[in-house]
Amino acid sequence: SDRLVGTLLMISGLFVFAYYTLWLFVVPFVDAPYFKGFFLDHELALKIPALVIVFGLSGVLGFISIVLIRSG
């Protein structure tokens, strides 16, 4: 069960990495409209990860602050 979950997480991580790499580094240089249909606007390639980092750090720091407040 753990091995299956780990395999699925690894495959999904590799897919996201490959998709993001294509989106950020290949799509701006390709003129084929059918290829660009699979990807969002190029500016979102930078905004989405920035928002994920901000919300992720906010969640982690919020959790740490709640733990520190309750323990002390």
Predicted model as a PDB file, atoms N, CA, C, CB and O in Angstrom, pLDDT in the B-factor column:
MODEL        1                                                                  
ATOM      1  N   SER A   1       0.823  -1.192   0.000  1.00 86.00           N  
ATOM      2  CA  SER A   1       0.000   0.000   0.000  1.00 86.00           C  
ATOM      3  C   SER A   1       0.871   1.261   0.000  1.00 86.00           C  
ATOM      4  CB  SER A   1      -0.938  -0.005   1.210  1.00 86.00           C  
ATOM      5  O   SER A   1       0.636   2.178  -0.787  1.00 86.00           O  
ATOM      6  N   ASP A   2       1.871   1.305   0.879  1.00 91.00           N  
ATOM      7  CA  ASP A   2       2.765   2.463   0.925  1.00 91.00           C  
ATOM      8  C   ASP A   2       3.592   2.582  -0.349  1.00 91.00           C  
ATOM      9  CB  ASP A   2       3.689   2.371   2.136  1.00 91.00           C  
ATOM     10  O   ASP A   2       3.881   3.680  -0.825  1.00 91.00           O  
ATOM     11  N   ARG A   3       3.958   1.442  -0.881  1.00 95.00           N  
ATOM     12  CA  ARG A   3       4.743   1.442  -2.121  1.00 95.00           C  
ATOM     13  C   ARG A   3       3.908   1.979  -3.280  1.00 95.00           C  
ATOM     14  CB  ARG A   3       5.251   0.018  -2.444  1.00 95.00           C  
ATOM     15  O   ARG A   3       4.426   2.711  -4.124  1.00 95.00           O  
ATOM     16  N   LEU A   4       2.634   1.628  -3.333  1.00 96.00           N  
ATOM     17  CA  LEU A   4       1.742   2.111  -4.384  1.00 96.00           C  
ATOM     18  C   LEU A   4       1.537   3.618  -4.261  1.00 96.00           C  
ATOM     19  CB  LEU A   4       0.388   1.382  -4.322  1.00 96.00           C  
ATOM     20  O   LEU A   4       1.572   4.336  -5.261  1.00 96.00           O  
ATOM     21  N   VAL A   5       1.324   4.093  -3.046  1.00 96.00           N  
ATOM     22  CA  VAL A   5       1.140   5.531  -2.820  1.00 96.00           C  
ATOM     23  C   VAL A   5       2.410   6.283  -3.204  1.00 96.00           C  
ATOM     24  CB  VAL A   5       0.771   5.816  -1.337  1.00 96.00           C  
ATOM     25  O   VAL A   5       2.337   7.336  -3.837  1.00 96.00           O  
ATOM     26  N   GLY A   6       3.560   5.759  -2.833  1.00 96.00           N  
ATOM     27  CA  GLY A   6       4.825   6.390  -3.190  1.00 96.00           C  
ATOM     28  C   GLY A   6       5.042   6.424  -4.699  1.00 96.00           C  
ATOM     29  O   GLY A   6       5.529   7.419  -5.236  1.00 96.00           O  
ATOM     30  N   THR A   7       4.685   5.349  -5.378  1.00 96.00           N  
ATOM     31  CA  THR A   7       4.812   5.307  -6.830  1.00 96.00           C  
ATOM     32  C   THR A   7       3.889   6.311  -7.490  1.00 96.00           C  
ATOM     33  CB  THR A   7       4.518   3.911  -7.349  1.00 96.00           C  
ATOM     34  O   THR A   7       4.291   7.006  -8.423  1.00 96.00           O  
ATOM     35  N   LEU A   8       2.655   6.393  -7.017  1.00 97.00           N  
ATOM     36  CA  LEU A   8       1.711   7.359  -7.582  1.00 97.00           C  
ATOM     37  C   LEU A   8       2.154   8.796  -7.333  1.00 97.00           C  
ATOM     38  CB  LEU A   8       0.322   7.141  -6.999  1.00 97.00           C  
ATOM     39  O   LEU A   8       2.021   9.646  -8.214  1.00 97.00           O  
ATOM     40  N   LEU A   9       2.678   9.075  -6.144  1.00 97.00           N  
ATOM     41  CA  LEU A   9       3.187  10.415  -5.862  1.00 97.00           C  
ATOM     42  C   LEU A   9       4.401  10.748  -6.730  1.00 97.00           C  
ATOM     43  CB  LEU A   9       3.552  10.539  -4.382  1.00 97.00           C  
ATOM     44  O   LEU A   9       4.541  11.884  -7.184  1.00 97.00           O  
ATOM     45  N   MET A  10       5.266   9.784  -6.961  1.00 98.00           N  
ATOM     46  CA  MET A  10       6.442  10.014  -7.802  1.00 98.00           C  
ATOM     47  C   MET A  10       6.031  10.267  -9.250  1.00 98.00           C  
ATOM     48  CB  MET A  10       7.403   8.814  -7.724  1.00 98.00           C  
ATOM     49  O   MET A  10       6.572  11.163  -9.898  1.00 98.00           O  
ATOM     50  N   ILE A  11       5.088   9.493  -9.759  1.00 98.00           N  
ATOM     51  CA  ILE A  11       4.626   9.673 -11.134  1.00 98.00           C  
ATOM     52  C   ILE A  11       3.925  11.017 -11.297  1.00 98.00           C  
ATOM     53  CB  ILE A  11       3.681   8.531 -11.539  1.00 98.00           C  
ATOM     54  O   ILE A  11       4.145  11.717 -12.285  1.00 98.00           O  
ATOM     55  N   SER A  12       3.088  11.378 -10.337  1.00 97.00           N  
ATOM     56  CA  SER A  12       2.399  12.666 -10.441  1.00 97.00           C  
ATOM     57  C   SER A  12       3.386  13.826 -10.321  1.00 97.00           C  
ATOM     58  CB  SER A  12       1.314  12.781  -9.359  1.00 97.00           C  
ATOM     59  O   SER A  12       3.226  14.837 -11.005  1.00 97.00           O  
ATOM     60  N   GLY A  13       4.386  13.703  -9.479  1.00 96.00           N  
ATOM     61  CA  GLY A  13       5.407  14.735  -9.356  1.00 96.00           C  
ATOM     62  C   GLY A  13       6.214  14.896 -10.636  1.00 96.00           C  
ATOM     63  O   GLY A  13       6.511  16.016 -11.052  1.00 96.00           O  
ATOM     64  N   LEU A  14       6.565  13.785 -11.256  1.00 97.00           N  
ATOM     65  CA  LEU A  14       7.290  13.845 -12.522  1.00 97.00           C  
ATOM     66  C   LEU A  14       6.443  14.465 -13.626  1.00 97.00           C  
ATOM     67  CB  LEU A  14       7.741  12.452 -12.935  1.00 97.00           C  
ATOM     68  O   LEU A  14       6.950  15.220 -14.456  1.00 97.00           O  
ATOM     69  N   PHE A  15       5.138  14.142 -13.633  1.00 96.00           N  
ATOM     70  CA  PHE A  15       4.239  14.731 -14.628  1.00 96.00           C  
ATOM     71  C   PHE A  15       4.132  16.244 -14.444  1.00 96.00           C  
ATOM     72  CB  PHE A  15       2.844  14.089 -14.537  1.00 96.00           C  
ATOM     73  O   PHE A  15       4.211  16.997 -15.415  1.00 96.00           O  
ATOM     74  N   VAL A  16       3.954  16.685 -13.209  1.00 93.00           N  
ATOM     75  CA  VAL A  16       3.851  18.122 -12.936  1.00 93.00           C  
ATOM     76  C   VAL A  16       5.151  18.824 -13.304  1.00 93.00           C  
ATOM     77  CB  VAL A  16       3.507  18.374 -11.451  1.00 93.00           C  
ATOM     78  O   VAL A  16       5.120  19.911 -13.880  1.00 93.00           O  
ATOM     79  N   PHE A  17       6.283  18.229 -12.984  1.00 94.00           N  
ATOM     80  CA  PHE A  17       7.574  18.821 -13.321  1.00 94.00           C  
ATOM     81  C   PHE A  17       7.743  18.933 -14.837  1.00 94.00           C  
ATOM     82  CB  PHE A  17       8.716  17.989 -12.719  1.00 94.00           C  
ATOM     83  O   PHE A  17       8.171  19.974 -15.337  1.00 94.00           O  
ATOM     84  N   ALA A  18       7.411  17.870 -15.567  1.00 94.00           N  
ATOM     85  CA  ALA A  18       7.552  17.894 -17.023  1.00 94.00           C  
ATOM     86  C   ALA A  18       6.595  18.915 -17.645  1.00 94.00           C  
ATOM     87  CB  ALA A  18       7.293  16.492 -17.611  1.00 94.00           C  
ATOM     88  O   ALA A  18       6.983  19.660 -18.546  1.00 94.00           O  
ATOM     89  N   TYR A  19       5.357  18.950 -17.171  1.00 92.00           N  
ATOM     90  CA  TYR A  19       4.379  19.904 -17.695  1.00 92.00           C  
ATOM     91  C   TYR A  19       4.835  21.332 -17.439  1.00 92.00           C  
ATOM     92  CB  TYR A  19       2.999  19.667 -17.063  1.00 92.00           C  
ATOM     93  O   TYR A  19       4.774  22.165 -18.343  1.00 92.00           O  
ATOM     94  N   TYR A  20       5.285  21.629 -16.239  1.00 91.00           N  
ATOM     95  CA  TYR A  20       5.718  22.978 -15.890  1.00 91.00           C  
ATOM     96  C   TYR A  20       6.961  23.377 -16.686  1.00 91.00           C  
ATOM     97  CB  TYR A  20       6.000  23.074 -14.384  1.00 91.00           C  
ATOM     98  O   TYR A  20       7.071  24.519 -17.131  1.00 91.00           O  
ATOM     99  N   THR A  21       7.900  22.440 -16.867  1.00 91.00           N  
ATOM    100  CA  THR A  21       9.102  22.725 -17.631  1.00 91.00           C  
ATOM    101  C   THR A  21       8.759  23.046 -19.083  1.00 91.00           C  
ATOM    102  CB  THR A  21      10.069  21.543 -17.562  1.00 91.00           C  
ATOM    103  O   THR A  21       9.291  23.998 -19.654  1.00 91.00           O  
ATOM    104  N   LEU A  22       7.875  22.257 -19.676  1.00 90.00           N  
ATOM    105  CA  LEU A  22       7.428  22.549 -21.045  1.00 90.00           C  
ATOM    106  C   LEU A  22       6.722  23.891 -21.108  1.00 90.00           C  
ATOM    107  CB  LEU A  22       6.496  21.441 -21.560  1.00 90.00           C  
ATOM    108  O   LEU A  22       6.952  24.677 -22.027  1.00 90.00           O  
ATOM    109  N   TRP A  23       5.873  24.151 -20.145  1.00 89.00           N  
ATOM    110  CA  TRP A  23       5.084  25.379 -20.114  1.00 89.00           C  
ATOM    111  C   TRP A  23       5.984  26.605 -20.017  1.00 89.00           C  
ATOM    112  CB  TRP A  23       4.102  25.353 -18.942  1.00 89.00           C  
ATOM    113  O   TRP A  23       5.733  27.614 -20.677  1.00 89.00           O  
ATOM    114  N   LEU A  24       7.009  26.525 -19.213  1.00 88.00           N  
ATOM    115  CA  LEU A  24       7.852  27.690 -18.951  1.00 88.00           C  
ATOM    116  C   LEU A  24       8.956  27.868 -19.990  1.00 88.00           C  
ATOM    117  CB  LEU A  24       8.466  27.577 -17.578  1.00 88.00           C  
ATOM    118  O   LEU A  24       9.266  28.997 -20.369  1.00 88.00           O  
ATOM    119  N   PHE A  25       9.551  26.774 -20.455  1.00 89.00           N  
ATOM    120  CA  PHE A  25      10.745  26.891 -21.290  1.00 89.00           C  
ATOM    121  C   PHE A  25      10.534  26.571 -22.768  1.00 89.00           C  
ATOM    122  CB  PHE A  25      11.794  25.999 -20.757  1.00 89.00           C  
ATOM    123  O   PHE A  25      11.336  26.999 -23.599  1.00 89.00           O  
ATOM    124  N   VAL A  26       9.486  25.835 -23.121  1.00 88.00           N  
ATOM    125  CA  VAL A  26       9.313  25.426 -24.514  1.00 88.00           C  
ATOM    126  C   VAL A  26       8.202  26.203 -25.204  1.00 88.00           C  
ATOM    127  CB  VAL A  26       9.020  23.942 -24.589  1.00 88.00           C  
ATOM    128  O   VAL A  26       8.365  26.632 -26.346  1.00 88.00           O  
ATOM    129  N   VAL A  27       7.078  26.388 -24.527  1.00 86.00           N  
ATOM    130  CA  VAL A  27       5.914  27.021 -25.147  1.00 86.00           C  
ATOM    131  C   VAL A  27       6.193  28.419 -25.695  1.00 86.00           C  
ATOM    132  CB  VAL A  27       4.798  27.099 -24.152  1.00 86.00           C  
ATOM    133  O   VAL A  27       5.687  28.733 -26.772  1.00 86.00           O  
ATOM    134  N   PRO A  28       6.960  29.273 -25.033  1.00 85.00           N  
ATOM    135  CA  PRO A  28       7.199  30.607 -25.609  1.00 85.00           C  
ATOM    136  C   PRO A  28       7.916  30.580 -26.960  1.00 85.00           C  
ATOM    137  CB  PRO A  28       8.008  31.432 -24.644  1.00 85.00           C  
ATOM    138  O   PRO A  28       7.822  31.546 -27.717  1.00 85.00           O  
ATOM    139  N   PHE A  29       8.619  29.515 -27.275  1.00 88.00           N  
ATOM    140  CA  PHE A  29       9.380  29.443 -28.512  1.00 88.00           C  
ATOM    141  C   PHE A  29       8.698  28.632 -29.607  1.00 88.00           C  
ATOM    142  CB  PHE A  29      10.720  28.862 -28.234  1.00 88.00           C  
ATOM    143  O   PHE A  29       9.243  28.501 -30.703  1.00 88.00           O  
ATOM    144  N   VAL A  30       7.524  28.088 -29.334  1.00 85.00           N  
ATOM    145  CA  VAL A  30       6.795  27.283 -30.307  1.00 85.00           C  
ATOM    146  C   VAL A  30       5.628  28.107 -30.835  1.00 85.00           C  
ATOM    147  CB  VAL A  30       6.297  25.943 -29.678  1.00 85.00           C  
ATOM    148  O   VAL A  30       4.896  28.721 -30.058  1.00 85.00           O  
ATOM    149  N   ASP A  31       5.453  28.121 -32.157  1.00 85.00           N  
ATOM    150  CA  ASP A  31       4.385  28.911 -32.759  1.00 85.00           C  
ATOM    151  C   ASP A  31       3.145  28.101 -33.103  1.00 85.00           C  
ATOM    152  CB  ASP A  31       4.891  29.577 -33.991  1.00 85.00           C  
ATOM    153  O   ASP A  31       2.171  28.663 -33.605  1.00 85.00           O  
ATOM    154  N   ALA A  32       3.151  26.810 -32.852  1.00 84.00           N  
ATOM    155  CA  ALA A  32       2.015  25.965 -33.211  1.00 84.00           C  
ATOM    156  C   ALA A  32       0.845  26.222 -32.266  1.00 84.00           C  
ATOM    157  CB  ALA A  32       2.414  24.474 -33.179  1.00 84.00           C  
ATOM    158  O   ALA A  32       0.977  26.017 -31.059  1.00 84.00           O  
ATOM    159  N   PRO A  33      -0.307  26.672 -32.794  1.00 83.00           N  
ATOM    160  CA  PRO A  33      -1.442  26.978 -31.906  1.00 83.00           C  
ATOM    161  C   PRO A  33      -2.044  25.743 -31.238  1.00 83.00           C  
ATOM    162  CB  PRO A  33      -2.520  27.688 -32.687  1.00 83.00           C  
ATOM    163  O   PRO A  33      -2.555  25.840 -30.122  1.00 83.00           O  
ATOM    164  N   TYR A  34      -1.992  24.583 -31.900  1.00 82.00           N  
ATOM    165  CA  TYR A  34      -2.541  23.375 -31.275  1.00 82.00           C  
ATOM    166  C   TYR A  34      -1.702  22.954 -30.078  1.00 82.00           C  
ATOM    167  CB  TYR A  34      -2.618  22.230 -32.292  1.00 82.00           C  
ATOM    168  O   TYR A  34      -2.236  22.356 -29.143  1.00 82.00           O  
ATOM    169  N   PHE A  35      -0.412  23.245 -30.079  1.00 80.00           N  
ATOM    170  CA  PHE A  35       0.454  22.917 -28.941  1.00 80.00           C  
ATOM    171  C   PHE A  35       0.196  23.861 -27.780  1.00 80.00           C  
ATOM    172  CB  PHE A  35       1.933  22.978 -29.349  1.00 80.00           C  
ATOM    173  O   PHE A  35       0.200  23.434 -26.626  1.00 80.00           O  
ATOM    174  N   LYS A  36      -0.027  25.134 -28.068  1.00 80.00           N  
ATOM    175  CA  LYS A  36      -0.263  26.124 -27.015  1.00 80.00           C  
ATOM    176  C   LYS A  36      -1.634  25.959 -26.378  1.00 80.00           C  
ATOM    177  CB  LYS A  36      -0.124  27.529 -27.576  1.00 80.00           C  
ATOM    178  O   LYS A  36      -1.877  26.517 -25.308  1.00 80.00           O  
ATOM    179  N   GLY A  37      -2.532  25.213 -26.997  1.00 84.00           N  
ATOM    180  CA  GLY A  37      -3.854  24.980 -26.436  1.00 84.00           C  
ATOM    181  C   GLY A  37      -3.839  24.146 -25.170  1.00 84.00           C  
ATOM    182  O   GLY A  37      -4.807  24.163 -24.410  1.00 84.00           O  
ATOM    183  N   PHE A  38      -2.768  23.422 -24.931  1.00 87.00           N  
ATOM    184  CA  PHE A  38      -2.662  22.576 -23.738  1.00 87.00           C  
ATOM    185  C   PHE A  38      -2.180  23.346 -22.512  1.00 87.00           C  
ATOM    186  CB  PHE A  38      -1.724  21.420 -24.008  1.00 87.00           C  
ATOM    187  O   PHE A  38      -2.181  22.805 -21.407  1.00 87.00           O  
ATOM    188  N   PHE A  39      -1.770  24.591 -22.690  1.00 88.00           N  
ATOM    189  CA  PHE A  39      -1.152  25.346 -21.613  1.00 88.00           C  
ATOM    190  C   PHE A  39      -1.895  26.658 -21.385  1.00 88.00           C  
ATOM    191  CB  PHE A  39       0.324  25.614 -21.924  1.00 88.00           C  
ATOM    192  O   PHE A  39      -2.520  27.194 -22.300  1.00 88.00           O  
ATOM    193  N   LEU A  40      -1.822  27.172 -20.151  1.00 87.00           N  
ATOM    194  CA  LEU A  40      -2.416  28.459 -19.813  1.00 87.00           C  
ATOM    195  C   LEU A  40      -1.480  29.583 -20.245  1.00 87.00           C  
ATOM    196  CB  LEU A  40      -2.713  28.546 -18.296  1.00 87.00           C  
ATOM    197  O   LEU A  40      -0.428  29.328 -20.832  1.00 87.00           O  
ATOM    198  N   ASP A  41      -1.862  30.824 -19.956  1.00 86.00           N  
ATOM    199  CA  ASP A  41      -1.013  31.957 -20.285  1.00 86.00           C  
ATOM    200  C   ASP A  41       0.344  31.828 -19.602  1.00 86.00           C  
ATOM    201  CB  ASP A  41      -1.690  33.269 -19.881  1.00 86.00           C  
ATOM    202  O   ASP A  41       0.467  31.238 -18.528  1.00 86.00           O  
ATOM    203  N   HIS A  42       1.351  32.391 -20.248  1.00 84.00           N  
ATOM    204  CA  HIS A  42       2.720  32.250 -19.747  1.00 84.00           C  
ATOM    205  C   HIS A  42       2.920  32.978 -18.416  1.00 84.00           C  
ATOM    206  CB  HIS A  42       3.711  32.780 -20.780  1.00 84.00           C  
ATOM    207  O   HIS A  42       3.715  32.531 -17.588  1.00 84.00           O  
ATOM    208  N   GLU A  43       2.224  34.077 -18.199  1.00 88.00           N  
ATOM    209  CA  GLU A  43       2.400  34.817 -16.947  1.00 88.00           C  
ATOM    210  C   GLU A  43       1.908  34.025 -15.743  1.00 88.00           C  
ATOM    211  CB  GLU A  43       1.667  36.149 -17.018  1.00 88.00           C  
ATOM    212  O   GLU A  43       2.391  34.223 -14.628  1.00 88.00           O  
ATOM    213  N   LEU A  44       0.947  33.126 -15.964  1.00 90.00           N  
ATOM    214  CA  LEU A  44       0.466  32.297 -14.863  1.00 90.00           C  
ATOM    215  C   LEU A  44       1.495  31.254 -14.438  1.00 90.00           C  
ATOM    216  CB  LEU A  44      -0.828  31.610 -15.257  1.00 90.00           C  
ATOM    217  O   LEU A  44       1.414  30.717 -13.333  1.00 90.00           O  
ATOM    218  N   ALA A  45       2.456  30.967 -15.302  1.00 87.00           N  
ATOM    219  CA  ALA A  45       3.514  30.005 -14.956  1.00 87.00           C  
ATOM    220  C   ALA A  45       4.371  30.522 -13.814  1.00 87.00           C  
ATOM    221  CB  ALA A  45       4.396  29.710 -16.178  1.00 87.00           C  
ATOM    222  O   ALA A  45       5.034  29.741 -13.132  1.00 87.00           O  
ATOM    223  N   LEU A  46       4.366  31.818 -13.600  1.00 88.00           N  
ATOM    224  CA  LEU A  46       5.119  32.386 -12.481  1.00 88.00           C  
ATOM    225  C   LEU A  46       4.212  32.753 -11.313  1.00 88.00           C  
ATOM    226  CB  LEU A  46       5.890  33.615 -12.938  1.00 88.00           C  
ATOM    227  O   LEU A  46       4.633  32.688 -10.158  1.00 88.00           O  
ATOM    228  N   LYS A  47       2.980  33.136 -11.600  1.00 94.00           N  
ATOM    229  CA  LYS A  47       2.069  33.551 -10.532  1.00 94.00           C  
ATOM    230  C   LYS A  47       1.573  32.369  -9.697  1.00 94.00           C  
ATOM    231  CB  LYS A  47       0.884  34.292 -11.123  1.00 94.00           C  
ATOM    232  O   LYS A  47       1.475  32.478  -8.475  1.00 94.00           O  
ATOM    233  N   ILE A  48       1.263  31.259 -10.331  1.00 91.00           N  
ATOM    234  CA  ILE A  48       0.723  30.099  -9.603  1.00 91.00           C  
ATOM    235  C   ILE A  48       1.738  29.546  -8.596  1.00 91.00           C  
ATOM    236  CB  ILE A  48       0.314  28.993 -10.593  1.00 91.00           C  
ATOM    237  O   ILE A  48       1.373  29.359  -7.435  1.00 91.00           O  
ATOM    238  N   PRO A  49       2.994  29.273  -8.981  1.00 91.00           N  
ATOM    239  CA  PRO A  49       3.951  28.792  -7.969  1.00 91.00           C  
ATOM    240  C   PRO A  49       4.217  29.809  -6.869  1.00 91.00           C  
ATOM    241  CB  PRO A  49       5.259  28.427  -8.630  1.00 91.00           C  
ATOM    242  O   PRO A  49       4.432  29.433  -5.717  1.00 91.00           O  
ATOM    243  N   ALA A  50       4.204  31.100  -7.215  1.00 95.00           N  
ATOM    244  CA  ALA A  50       4.417  32.120  -6.181  1.00 95.00           C  
ATOM    245  C   ALA A  50       3.281  32.086  -5.165  1.00 95.00           C  
ATOM    246  CB  ALA A  50       4.528  33.529  -6.813  1.00 95.00           C  
ATOM    247  O   ALA A  50       3.525  32.187  -3.963  1.00 95.00           O  
ATOM    248  N   LEU A  51       2.048  31.945  -5.631  1.00 96.00           N  
ATOM    249  CA  LEU A  51       0.911  31.857  -4.708  1.00 96.00           C  
ATOM    250  C   LEU A  51       0.963  30.583  -3.872  1.00 96.00           C  
ATOM    251  CB  LEU A  51      -0.405  31.913  -5.482  1.00 96.00           C  
ATOM    252  O   LEU A  51       0.629  30.604  -2.687  1.00 96.00           O  
ATOM    253  N   VAL A  52       1.378  29.478  -4.478  1.00 95.00           N  
ATOM    254  CA  VAL A  52       1.499  28.228  -3.728  1.00 95.00           C  
ATOM    255  C   VAL A  52       2.542  28.370  -2.624  1.00 95.00           C  
ATOM    256  CB  VAL A  52       1.871  27.062  -4.668  1.00 95.00           C  
ATOM    257  O   VAL A  52       2.335  27.889  -1.510  1.00 95.00           O  
ATOM    258  N   ILE A  53       3.650  29.020  -2.921  1.00 97.00           N  
ATOM    259  CA  ILE A  53       4.691  29.229  -1.906  1.00 97.00           C  
ATOM    260  C   ILE A  53       4.185  30.131  -0.790  1.00 97.00           C  
ATOM    261  CB  ILE A  53       5.953  29.836  -2.541  1.00 97.00           C  
ATOM    262  O   ILE A  53       4.410  29.845   0.386  1.00 97.00           O  
ATOM    263  N   VAL A  54       3.502  31.219  -1.145  1.00 98.00           N  
ATOM    264  CA  VAL A  54       3.000  32.146  -0.126  1.00 98.00           C  
ATOM    265  C   VAL A  54       1.993  31.456   0.783  1.00 98.00           C  
ATOM    266  CB  VAL A  54       2.358  33.377  -0.785  1.00 98.00           C  
ATOM    267  O   VAL A  54       2.095  31.549   2.007  1.00 98.00           O  
ATOM    268  N   PHE A  55       1.016  30.761   0.191  1.00 98.00           N  
ATOM    269  CA  PHE A  55       0.017  30.091   1.012  1.00 98.00           C  
ATOM    270  C   PHE A  55       0.604  28.918   1.784  1.00 98.00           C  
ATOM    271  CB  PHE A  55      -1.128  29.616   0.150  1.00 98.00           C  
ATOM    272  O   PHE A  55       0.196  28.661   2.917  1.00 98.00           O  
ATOM    273  N   GLY A  56       1.548  28.204   1.193  1.00 97.00           N  
ATOM    274  CA  GLY A  56       2.191  27.099   1.898  1.00 97.00           C  
ATOM    275  C   GLY A  56       2.985  27.577   3.106  1.00 97.00           C  
ATOM    276  O   GLY A  56       2.879  27.006   4.191  1.00 97.00           O  
ATOM    277  N   LEU A  57       3.777  28.621   2.914  1.00 98.00           N  
ATOM    278  CA  LEU A  57       4.537  29.166   4.041  1.00 98.00           C  
ATOM    279  C   LEU A  57       3.616  29.762   5.100  1.00 98.00           C  
ATOM    280  CB  LEU A  57       5.521  30.227   3.552  1.00 98.00           C  
ATOM    281  O   LEU A  57       3.888  29.651   6.295  1.00 98.00           O  
ATOM    282  N   SER A  58       2.532  30.392   4.667  1.00 98.00           N  
ATOM    283  CA  SER A  58       1.568  30.930   5.636  1.00 98.00           C  
ATOM    284  C   SER A  58       0.954  29.816   6.474  1.00 98.00           C  
ATOM    285  CB  SER A  58       0.460  31.715   4.914  1.00 98.00           C  
ATOM    286  O   SER A  58       0.787  29.958   7.685  1.00 98.00           O  
ATOM    287  N   GLY A  59       0.621  28.711   5.822  1.00 97.00           N  
ATOM    288  CA  GLY A  59       0.058  27.581   6.558  1.00 97.00           C  
ATOM    289  C   GLY A  59       1.038  26.975   7.541  1.00 97.00           C  
ATOM    290  O   GLY A  59       0.684  26.680   8.682  1.00 97.00           O  
ATOM    291  N   VAL A  60       2.273  26.789   7.095  1.00 97.00           N  
ATOM    292  CA  VAL A  60       3.292  26.205   7.975  1.00 97.00           C  
ATOM    293  C   VAL A  60       3.583  27.132   9.150  1.00 97.00           C  
ATOM    294  CB  VAL A  60       4.589  25.921   7.190  1.00 97.00           C  
ATOM    295  O   VAL A  60       3.644  26.689  10.297  1.00 97.00           O  
ATOM    296  N   LEU A  61       3.761  28.413   8.865  1.00 98.00           N  
ATOM    297  CA  LEU A  61       4.047  29.363   9.943  1.00 98.00           C  
ATOM    298  C   LEU A  61       2.844  29.536  10.877  1.00 98.00           C  
ATOM    299  CB  LEU A  61       4.452  30.720   9.356  1.00 98.00           C  
ATOM    300  O   LEU A  61       3.018  29.715  12.082  1.00 98.00           O  
ATOM    301  N   GLY A  62       1.640  29.484  10.332  1.00 97.00           N  
ATOM    302  CA  GLY A  62       0.451  29.536  11.180  1.00 97.00           C  
ATOM    303  C   GLY A  62       0.368  28.333  12.098  1.00 97.00           C  
ATOM    304  O   GLY A  62       0.032  28.469  13.274  1.00 97.00           O  
ATOM    305  N   PHE A  63       0.673  27.145  11.567  1.00 97.00           N  
ATOM    306  CA  PHE A  63       0.666  25.935  12.382  1.00 97.00           C  
ATOM    307  C   PHE A  63       1.713  26.018  13.483  1.00 97.00           C  
ATOM    308  CB  PHE A  63       0.911  24.701  11.511  1.00 97.00           C  
ATOM    309  O   PHE A  63       1.441  25.680  14.635  1.00 97.00           O  
ATOM    310  N   ILE A  64       2.900  26.464  13.128  1.00 97.00           N  
ATOM    311  CA  ILE A  64       3.967  26.593  14.136  1.00 97.00           C  
ATOM    312  C   ILE A  64       3.577  27.596  15.215  1.00 97.00           C  
ATOM    313  CB  ILE A  64       5.294  27.025  13.472  1.00 97.00           C  
ATOM    314  O   ILE A  64       3.825  27.365  16.398  1.00 97.00           O  
ATOM    315  N   SER A  65       2.968  28.706  14.813  1.00 97.00           N  
ATOM    316  CA  SER A  65       2.570  29.700  15.820  1.00 97.00           C  
ATOM    317  C   SER A  65       1.478  29.160  16.737  1.00 97.00           C  
ATOM    318  CB  SER A  65       2.087  30.984  15.138  1.00 97.00           C  
ATOM    319  O   SER A  65       1.503  29.430  17.938  1.00 97.00           O  
ATOM    320  N   ILE A  66       0.527  28.409  16.205  1.00 97.00           N  
ATOM    321  CA  ILE A  66      -0.516  27.816  17.059  1.00 97.00           C  
ATOM    322  C   ILE A  66       0.100  26.826  18.044  1.00 97.00           C  
ATOM    323  CB  ILE A  66      -1.594  27.109  16.197  1.00 97.00           C  
ATOM    324  O   ILE A  66      -0.266  26.821  19.220  1.00 97.00           O  
ATOM    325  N   VAL A  67       1.020  25.997  17.587  1.00 96.00           N  
ATOM    326  CA  VAL A  67       1.685  25.030  18.464  1.00 96.00           C  
ATOM    327  C   VAL A  67       2.468  25.752  19.558  1.00 96.00           C  
ATOM    328  CB  VAL A  67       2.624  24.115  17.650  1.00 96.00           C  
ATOM    329  O   VAL A  67       2.428  25.343  20.718  1.00 96.00           O  
ATOM    330  N   LEU A  68       3.173  26.815  19.202  1.00 96.00           N  
ATOM    331  CA  LEU A  68       3.947  27.562  20.197  1.00 96.00           C  
ATOM    332  C   LEU A  68       3.036  28.263  21.194  1.00 96.00           C  
ATOM    333  CB  LEU A  68       4.851  28.584  19.510  1.00 96.00           C  
ATOM    334  O   LEU A  68       3.358  28.314  22.381  1.00 96.00           O  
ATOM    335  N   ILE A  69       1.918  28.798  20.749  1.00 96.00           N  
ATOM    336  CA  ILE A  69       0.991  29.472  21.659  1.00 96.00           C  
ATOM    337  C   ILE A  69       0.374  28.469  22.633  1.00 96.00           C  
ATOM    338  CB  ILE A  69      -0.116  30.200  20.865  1.00 96.00           C  
ATOM    339  O   ILE A  69       0.245  28.753  23.824  1.00 96.00           O  
ATOM    340  N   ARG A  70      -0.004  27.309  22.130  1.00 95.00           N  
ATOM    341  CA  ARG A  70      -0.632  26.304  23.012  1.00 95.00           C  
ATOM    342  C   ARG A  70       0.355  25.685  23.985  1.00 95.00           C  
ATOM    343  CB  ARG A  70      -1.271  25.203  22.183  1.00 95.00           C  
ATOM    344  O   ARG A  70      -0.032  25.283  25.082  1.00 95.00           O  
ATOM    345  N   SER A  71       1.627  25.600  23.603  1.00 93.00           N  
ATOM    346  CA  SER A  71       2.592  24.937  24.474  1.00 93.00           C  
ATOM    347  C   SER A  71       3.169  25.882  25.539  1.00 93.00           C  
ATOM    348  CB  SER A  71       3.720  24.355  23.640  1.00 93.00           C  
ATOM    349  O   SER A  71       3.735  25.424  26.532  1.00 93.00           O  
ATOM    350  N   GLY A  72       3.033  27.142  25.341  1.00 81.00           N  
ATOM    351  CA  GLY A  72       3.732  27.982  26.280  1.00 81.00           C  
ATOM    352  C   GLY A  72       2.952  29.038  26.909  1.00 81.00           C  
ATOM    353  O   GLY A  72       3.481  29.796  27.722  1.00 81.00           O  
TER     354      GLY A  72                                                      
ENDMDL                                                                          
END                                                                             
